[in-house]
């Protein structure tokens, strides 16, 4: 049986510089005694964070090149250190996710490696910890479970009681996840999706009450709500031009002491500066705005449970499986196709 000290090098997807990706060997950190070593079977390209990193849009204080992107990974525990916490054992199927440190490259979220050291040096205890994948779920389910956790963290910041109208802007993986979770948390919610891309609007139709493109969205929301507009908005597009115009879809409120204002939650990844509309259009809304990043403790366990119970559906998501040996071509393909590609997953056996 292998030990944690047997793993010195690993294959990894490396972004050498913007627009240049290679599958090559990198050096792992020396594992601490509390380490687990995990082997990746499937990982993914994040349409938001990873593609912005690929394009060179992340800020220098966040990461530098060469770097290992990714955080949506699933595989198997292959070794456990003598002081590991005992929650896992070799052979366990797990969500692996981030690694914060490698020996000779930047760990820009660091999920795109075949072997990963998960210990107190490379792992944030709050949410980087590994979680077992239920027996009735696949490794691909484990990959697809990560970004719903991001949506869940944001949704937990909202008050979703009663019959409210919630608008979700953006129908990528985070937005589609938010749409599903809203209906799980409160089936009485009216959920309306706004998405400019027809391919993604067609996906969203499976999960919401109404779908609109941005050109017709204001009219659709006004008609659906009898002119009242949305109670709350979850912004998941990642487009820096969108947050600043969301006042158009939000209800008026906050004029009386018991008149609750509308609320907007920013959930996207915006490396660019957010462009805000003229302030007088915002000032009269009296709305509240919140934001969240990444995920929170317990989110992985909850999302996996919902998938296992059939409440959260991953089967309807249009994923493309690529051999990891074709990672450079996959990034180029995603760059060329843009929003017409929903999710690319790498098979590490090929």
N, C-alpha and C positions, 0 to 999 in steps of 0.2 A: 504494500500500500504506500502511496506517495505521501510525502510530508510537505508542509508549507514552504520549506526551504529548497525544494526541488524545482521551483518555478522562478527562473531568472530572466527569461526573455519571453516575448509573445508576439504573435502577429497582431497588427492593429491597422485600422483605417486611419491614415494620417493626412490631414490637410497641410501640405508643405508650405503653401502660401495661397493667397486667394486664387481660386479657379484651378488649383492643382492638387489632385488627390492621388495617393498611392496606398496599396496594401503592402506593408513592410514590417520588418522586425523592430521592436523597441525594447527598452530595458525596463523591467519592473523594479519597484522599490524593495528594499530588504524587508520582509514581513516581520511584524512584531509578534510576540507570543500569543496575542489575542486574535490573530488573523484567521480569516477563512480565505481559501482560494476558490474561485468560481470559474467555470468554463462556459463561454458564451456559445449558444447554439443558434440563436436568432437575435438580430438587432435591427435598428431602423434609422432612416434619415428623418429627422424632424423637419417638417416643411417650413417652420418658423425659424427657430434658433439655429439649426444646423445649416440651413440654406443662407441665412444672413452671415454666418461665420464663413461659409464657402465664398461668399461674395466680398468678404473683407469689411463688413459693416459693423462688426462688434467693436466696442471701444477698447483701446490698448490696455487700460487698467483691468479689463476683464480677462484678456487672454493674449497670447503671442504665438507666432508661428515658429516651427511646426507644432501642430497640436492634434490631439485626439478628440473628435467631436462625439456627440451622442449621449443618450441617457435612457433610451428605451431598449432594454436588453433583458434576455431571459436565458437561463441555462441550468447548470448543475453544480452543486458544491462538490469539489474534488479533494479537498484537504481541509483540516481544521487544526488550529494551533492548540497547544497544551493549556493555554489560558483563555481560549475562546469561550463565549458565554453559554455554550451548550444548547442553544436554541435550534441549531442546525447540525446536520451530520453529512458526511460524504454520501452522495447519491440523492440528496434532496433536490427536487426541482424548484427553482427560485426565480423571482424577479431580482436581477443583479443591480442594474441601474448605475449610478455615478461612481466614478473613482476620481478623487481630487488630487492625485499625485502619481507621476511616473518618474522613472530614473533619468530620462534624457530628452523628454519632450513635454510640452505643456499639456496638462490635463484640463482641457476646456470642456468640462462636464465628463469627459473621459470614458464614456460607455462603449466606445467602438473598438474594444480589444478582445482577443480570443480568450485570454486568461486575465483575471483581475484579482489584485490583492485588496481585500476588504478588511481593514483593521482600524485602530484608533488613530493612525497616522494618515490614512487615505480616505476615510469615511466620516461624514458628518452624522453623528448619532441621531440627530433629530429626524431625518427622513431618508438618508442614504442607506439605511440598513436593509438587508435582504429579507424577503418574505416568501414563504412557501406558496407554490402554485397548487390549488386544489386538484385532486386526482382527475376530476371530470373536465379539466381545462387543458388546453394545449400550450406549448411554449409561445406560439403566436399570440394566444390570448394574454399571456404574461407580458409580451411586448406592448400590446395594444392597451393594457391596463394602466400604463403610466400617465399619459396625458389626461385621461378622465380624473386622475387624482388632482391634477392642477385645477381642473374645472371645479371639483368638489370643494377644494379649499376656499375658492372664491365664493361659491354658492353658500357656504356656511356663514358668510359674513352678511347675508341678506335676511330680511324678514319675509318669509314666503307664506304667511298664513292667509287664509281666505281665498276669494276668487279674484286674483290679480291678473293683469296682462303684463307679461314679461317679454321683452324683445331681446333676442340674441343676435348680435352683429358679427357675422363671420361664420362660415360653415366648414372650417377646417376641423382637425381632430379635436381641438379644445372646444370649439363651438358646438360641434355635433355631440360631444360628450355632455356639455352643459345642457343641451336640449333634452337629452335622455334623463339626466339626473334631476332636472326640474320636475319632470313628470313622475319620477319615482318618489321624490320628496313630497310633492303635492299634486295629485292627479287633477285637481280642480283648476290649476293654473291654465290660463290661455297663453300659449307660447307662440310667438311670431318670429320667424327667422328672416334676416336681411343678408343677402349674399349676391354679389355682382356676377359670379360665374355660374353659368347654367348647369354644368356638370355637378357642381356642389349644391346648387338649389335642388336638383333632383334627388340627391342623397338626403337633404334636410327634410324633404316632404314626408319621409317615413316616420319622422319623430316629432313633428310640430303640427299646430293647427293651421297655420298659414305661412306661406313663403313669399317673399317679395324681393325684387331687385331694388337697388337704391333709388332708381328714378321714380318708382311707383310706391315706395315704402311709406311715405308720409300719408298718402291717400288711403292705402290699405289699412294702416293702423287707425287712422281717423274713422274710417267706415266700421271697422271691427269693434271699436270702443265707443261708438256713438259720439265721437268728437272729444272724448276725455283724454285720449292718447295713453301711452304706456305708463304703468306704475313704476317699473324698474327696467333698466337696460344692462345687459352684460355684453361688454365689448371684447370680442375675441379675434378681430381681423388681423391684428398686427400691422395695420396700415396707419401710419402716423397722421394721415389726413382725416381719419374717421372720428376719433374721439372729440375733436373740436366742433363737430356739427351735430352731435347727438341730441342737443337741445330740441331739435325739430321734431323728435319722436316722443319726447317726454311730456308728461302731464304738467299742468300748472298746479301750484300748491304752496303751502306754507304761509298763506296770508292771514290765517287765524291761528289761535293757540292750539286748536285741535285738528287743524287742517294739515295732514302729513304731506311733506313735499315728496317729489319724486327722487329716485336714487339711480346713480350710474356706477357700475363697477367696471374698472379697467382690468382686463385679464390678458391683454395681448403683450407681445414682446416688441418694444419700439426702440430700436437702436437710434433711429432718427429723432429729431426734435418734434414733439407733438405740436401740430398747428391748430390753434384755437380760433374759432370764429369771433367776430366783434363782441366785446364784453357785454354790451347792452342786451344782446340776445340771451346771454347766460344769466345776467344779474337778476332779471325778473322771474327766473325759474325757481329761485330759492332752494335749489336741489342740493343734495349731498352727493359726494363722490368718494369712492374708495378704490383701492387697488390691491392686488395680491400677486405674488410670484411663487413659483415652484409649488411644493405640496406640504402637507402637514402630517404629523404623526397619526397613524391609524387610517390614513386615506387609502393606502395600498390594500390593507386588509378589507376595508369596506367595499372597494371597487371589485376586488376579486370575489368577494362573497356575492355581490349583486350579479356578476357574470355567471357564477356557479349556479345561482338560483334562477337564472333565466330572466332577471329583471333588466339587466343591461345587455344590449345586443351588440356583439362584435361581428356576427356572421354577415350582416348586411353591409359591412364596410369594404369598399373596393380596394383591396391591397394587392400590390404586385410583389412577387417573390423573386429576388435577384440573387445570383451567386455572389458571395462577398468578393470573389476574385475579379468581379466586374464592377467594383465600387466606383472607380473613376468614371466609367461609362454611365453608371447610374446617376451620379451627381450631374453629369453633363446633360443626360436625358431629362432629369427633373428641372434643370435650369431652362432647357428649351421648351418643355411642355408647361411649366408653371403650375397654375391652379388646376389644370386638367389632369394632373396626377395627384391622387389623394394621399397615398401612403406607400412608400417603398420599404420592404423588409429584406434584410440580408440573411441568406442561409450560409452559415459558417462551415458547413460540410462540403461546400462546392467552391 
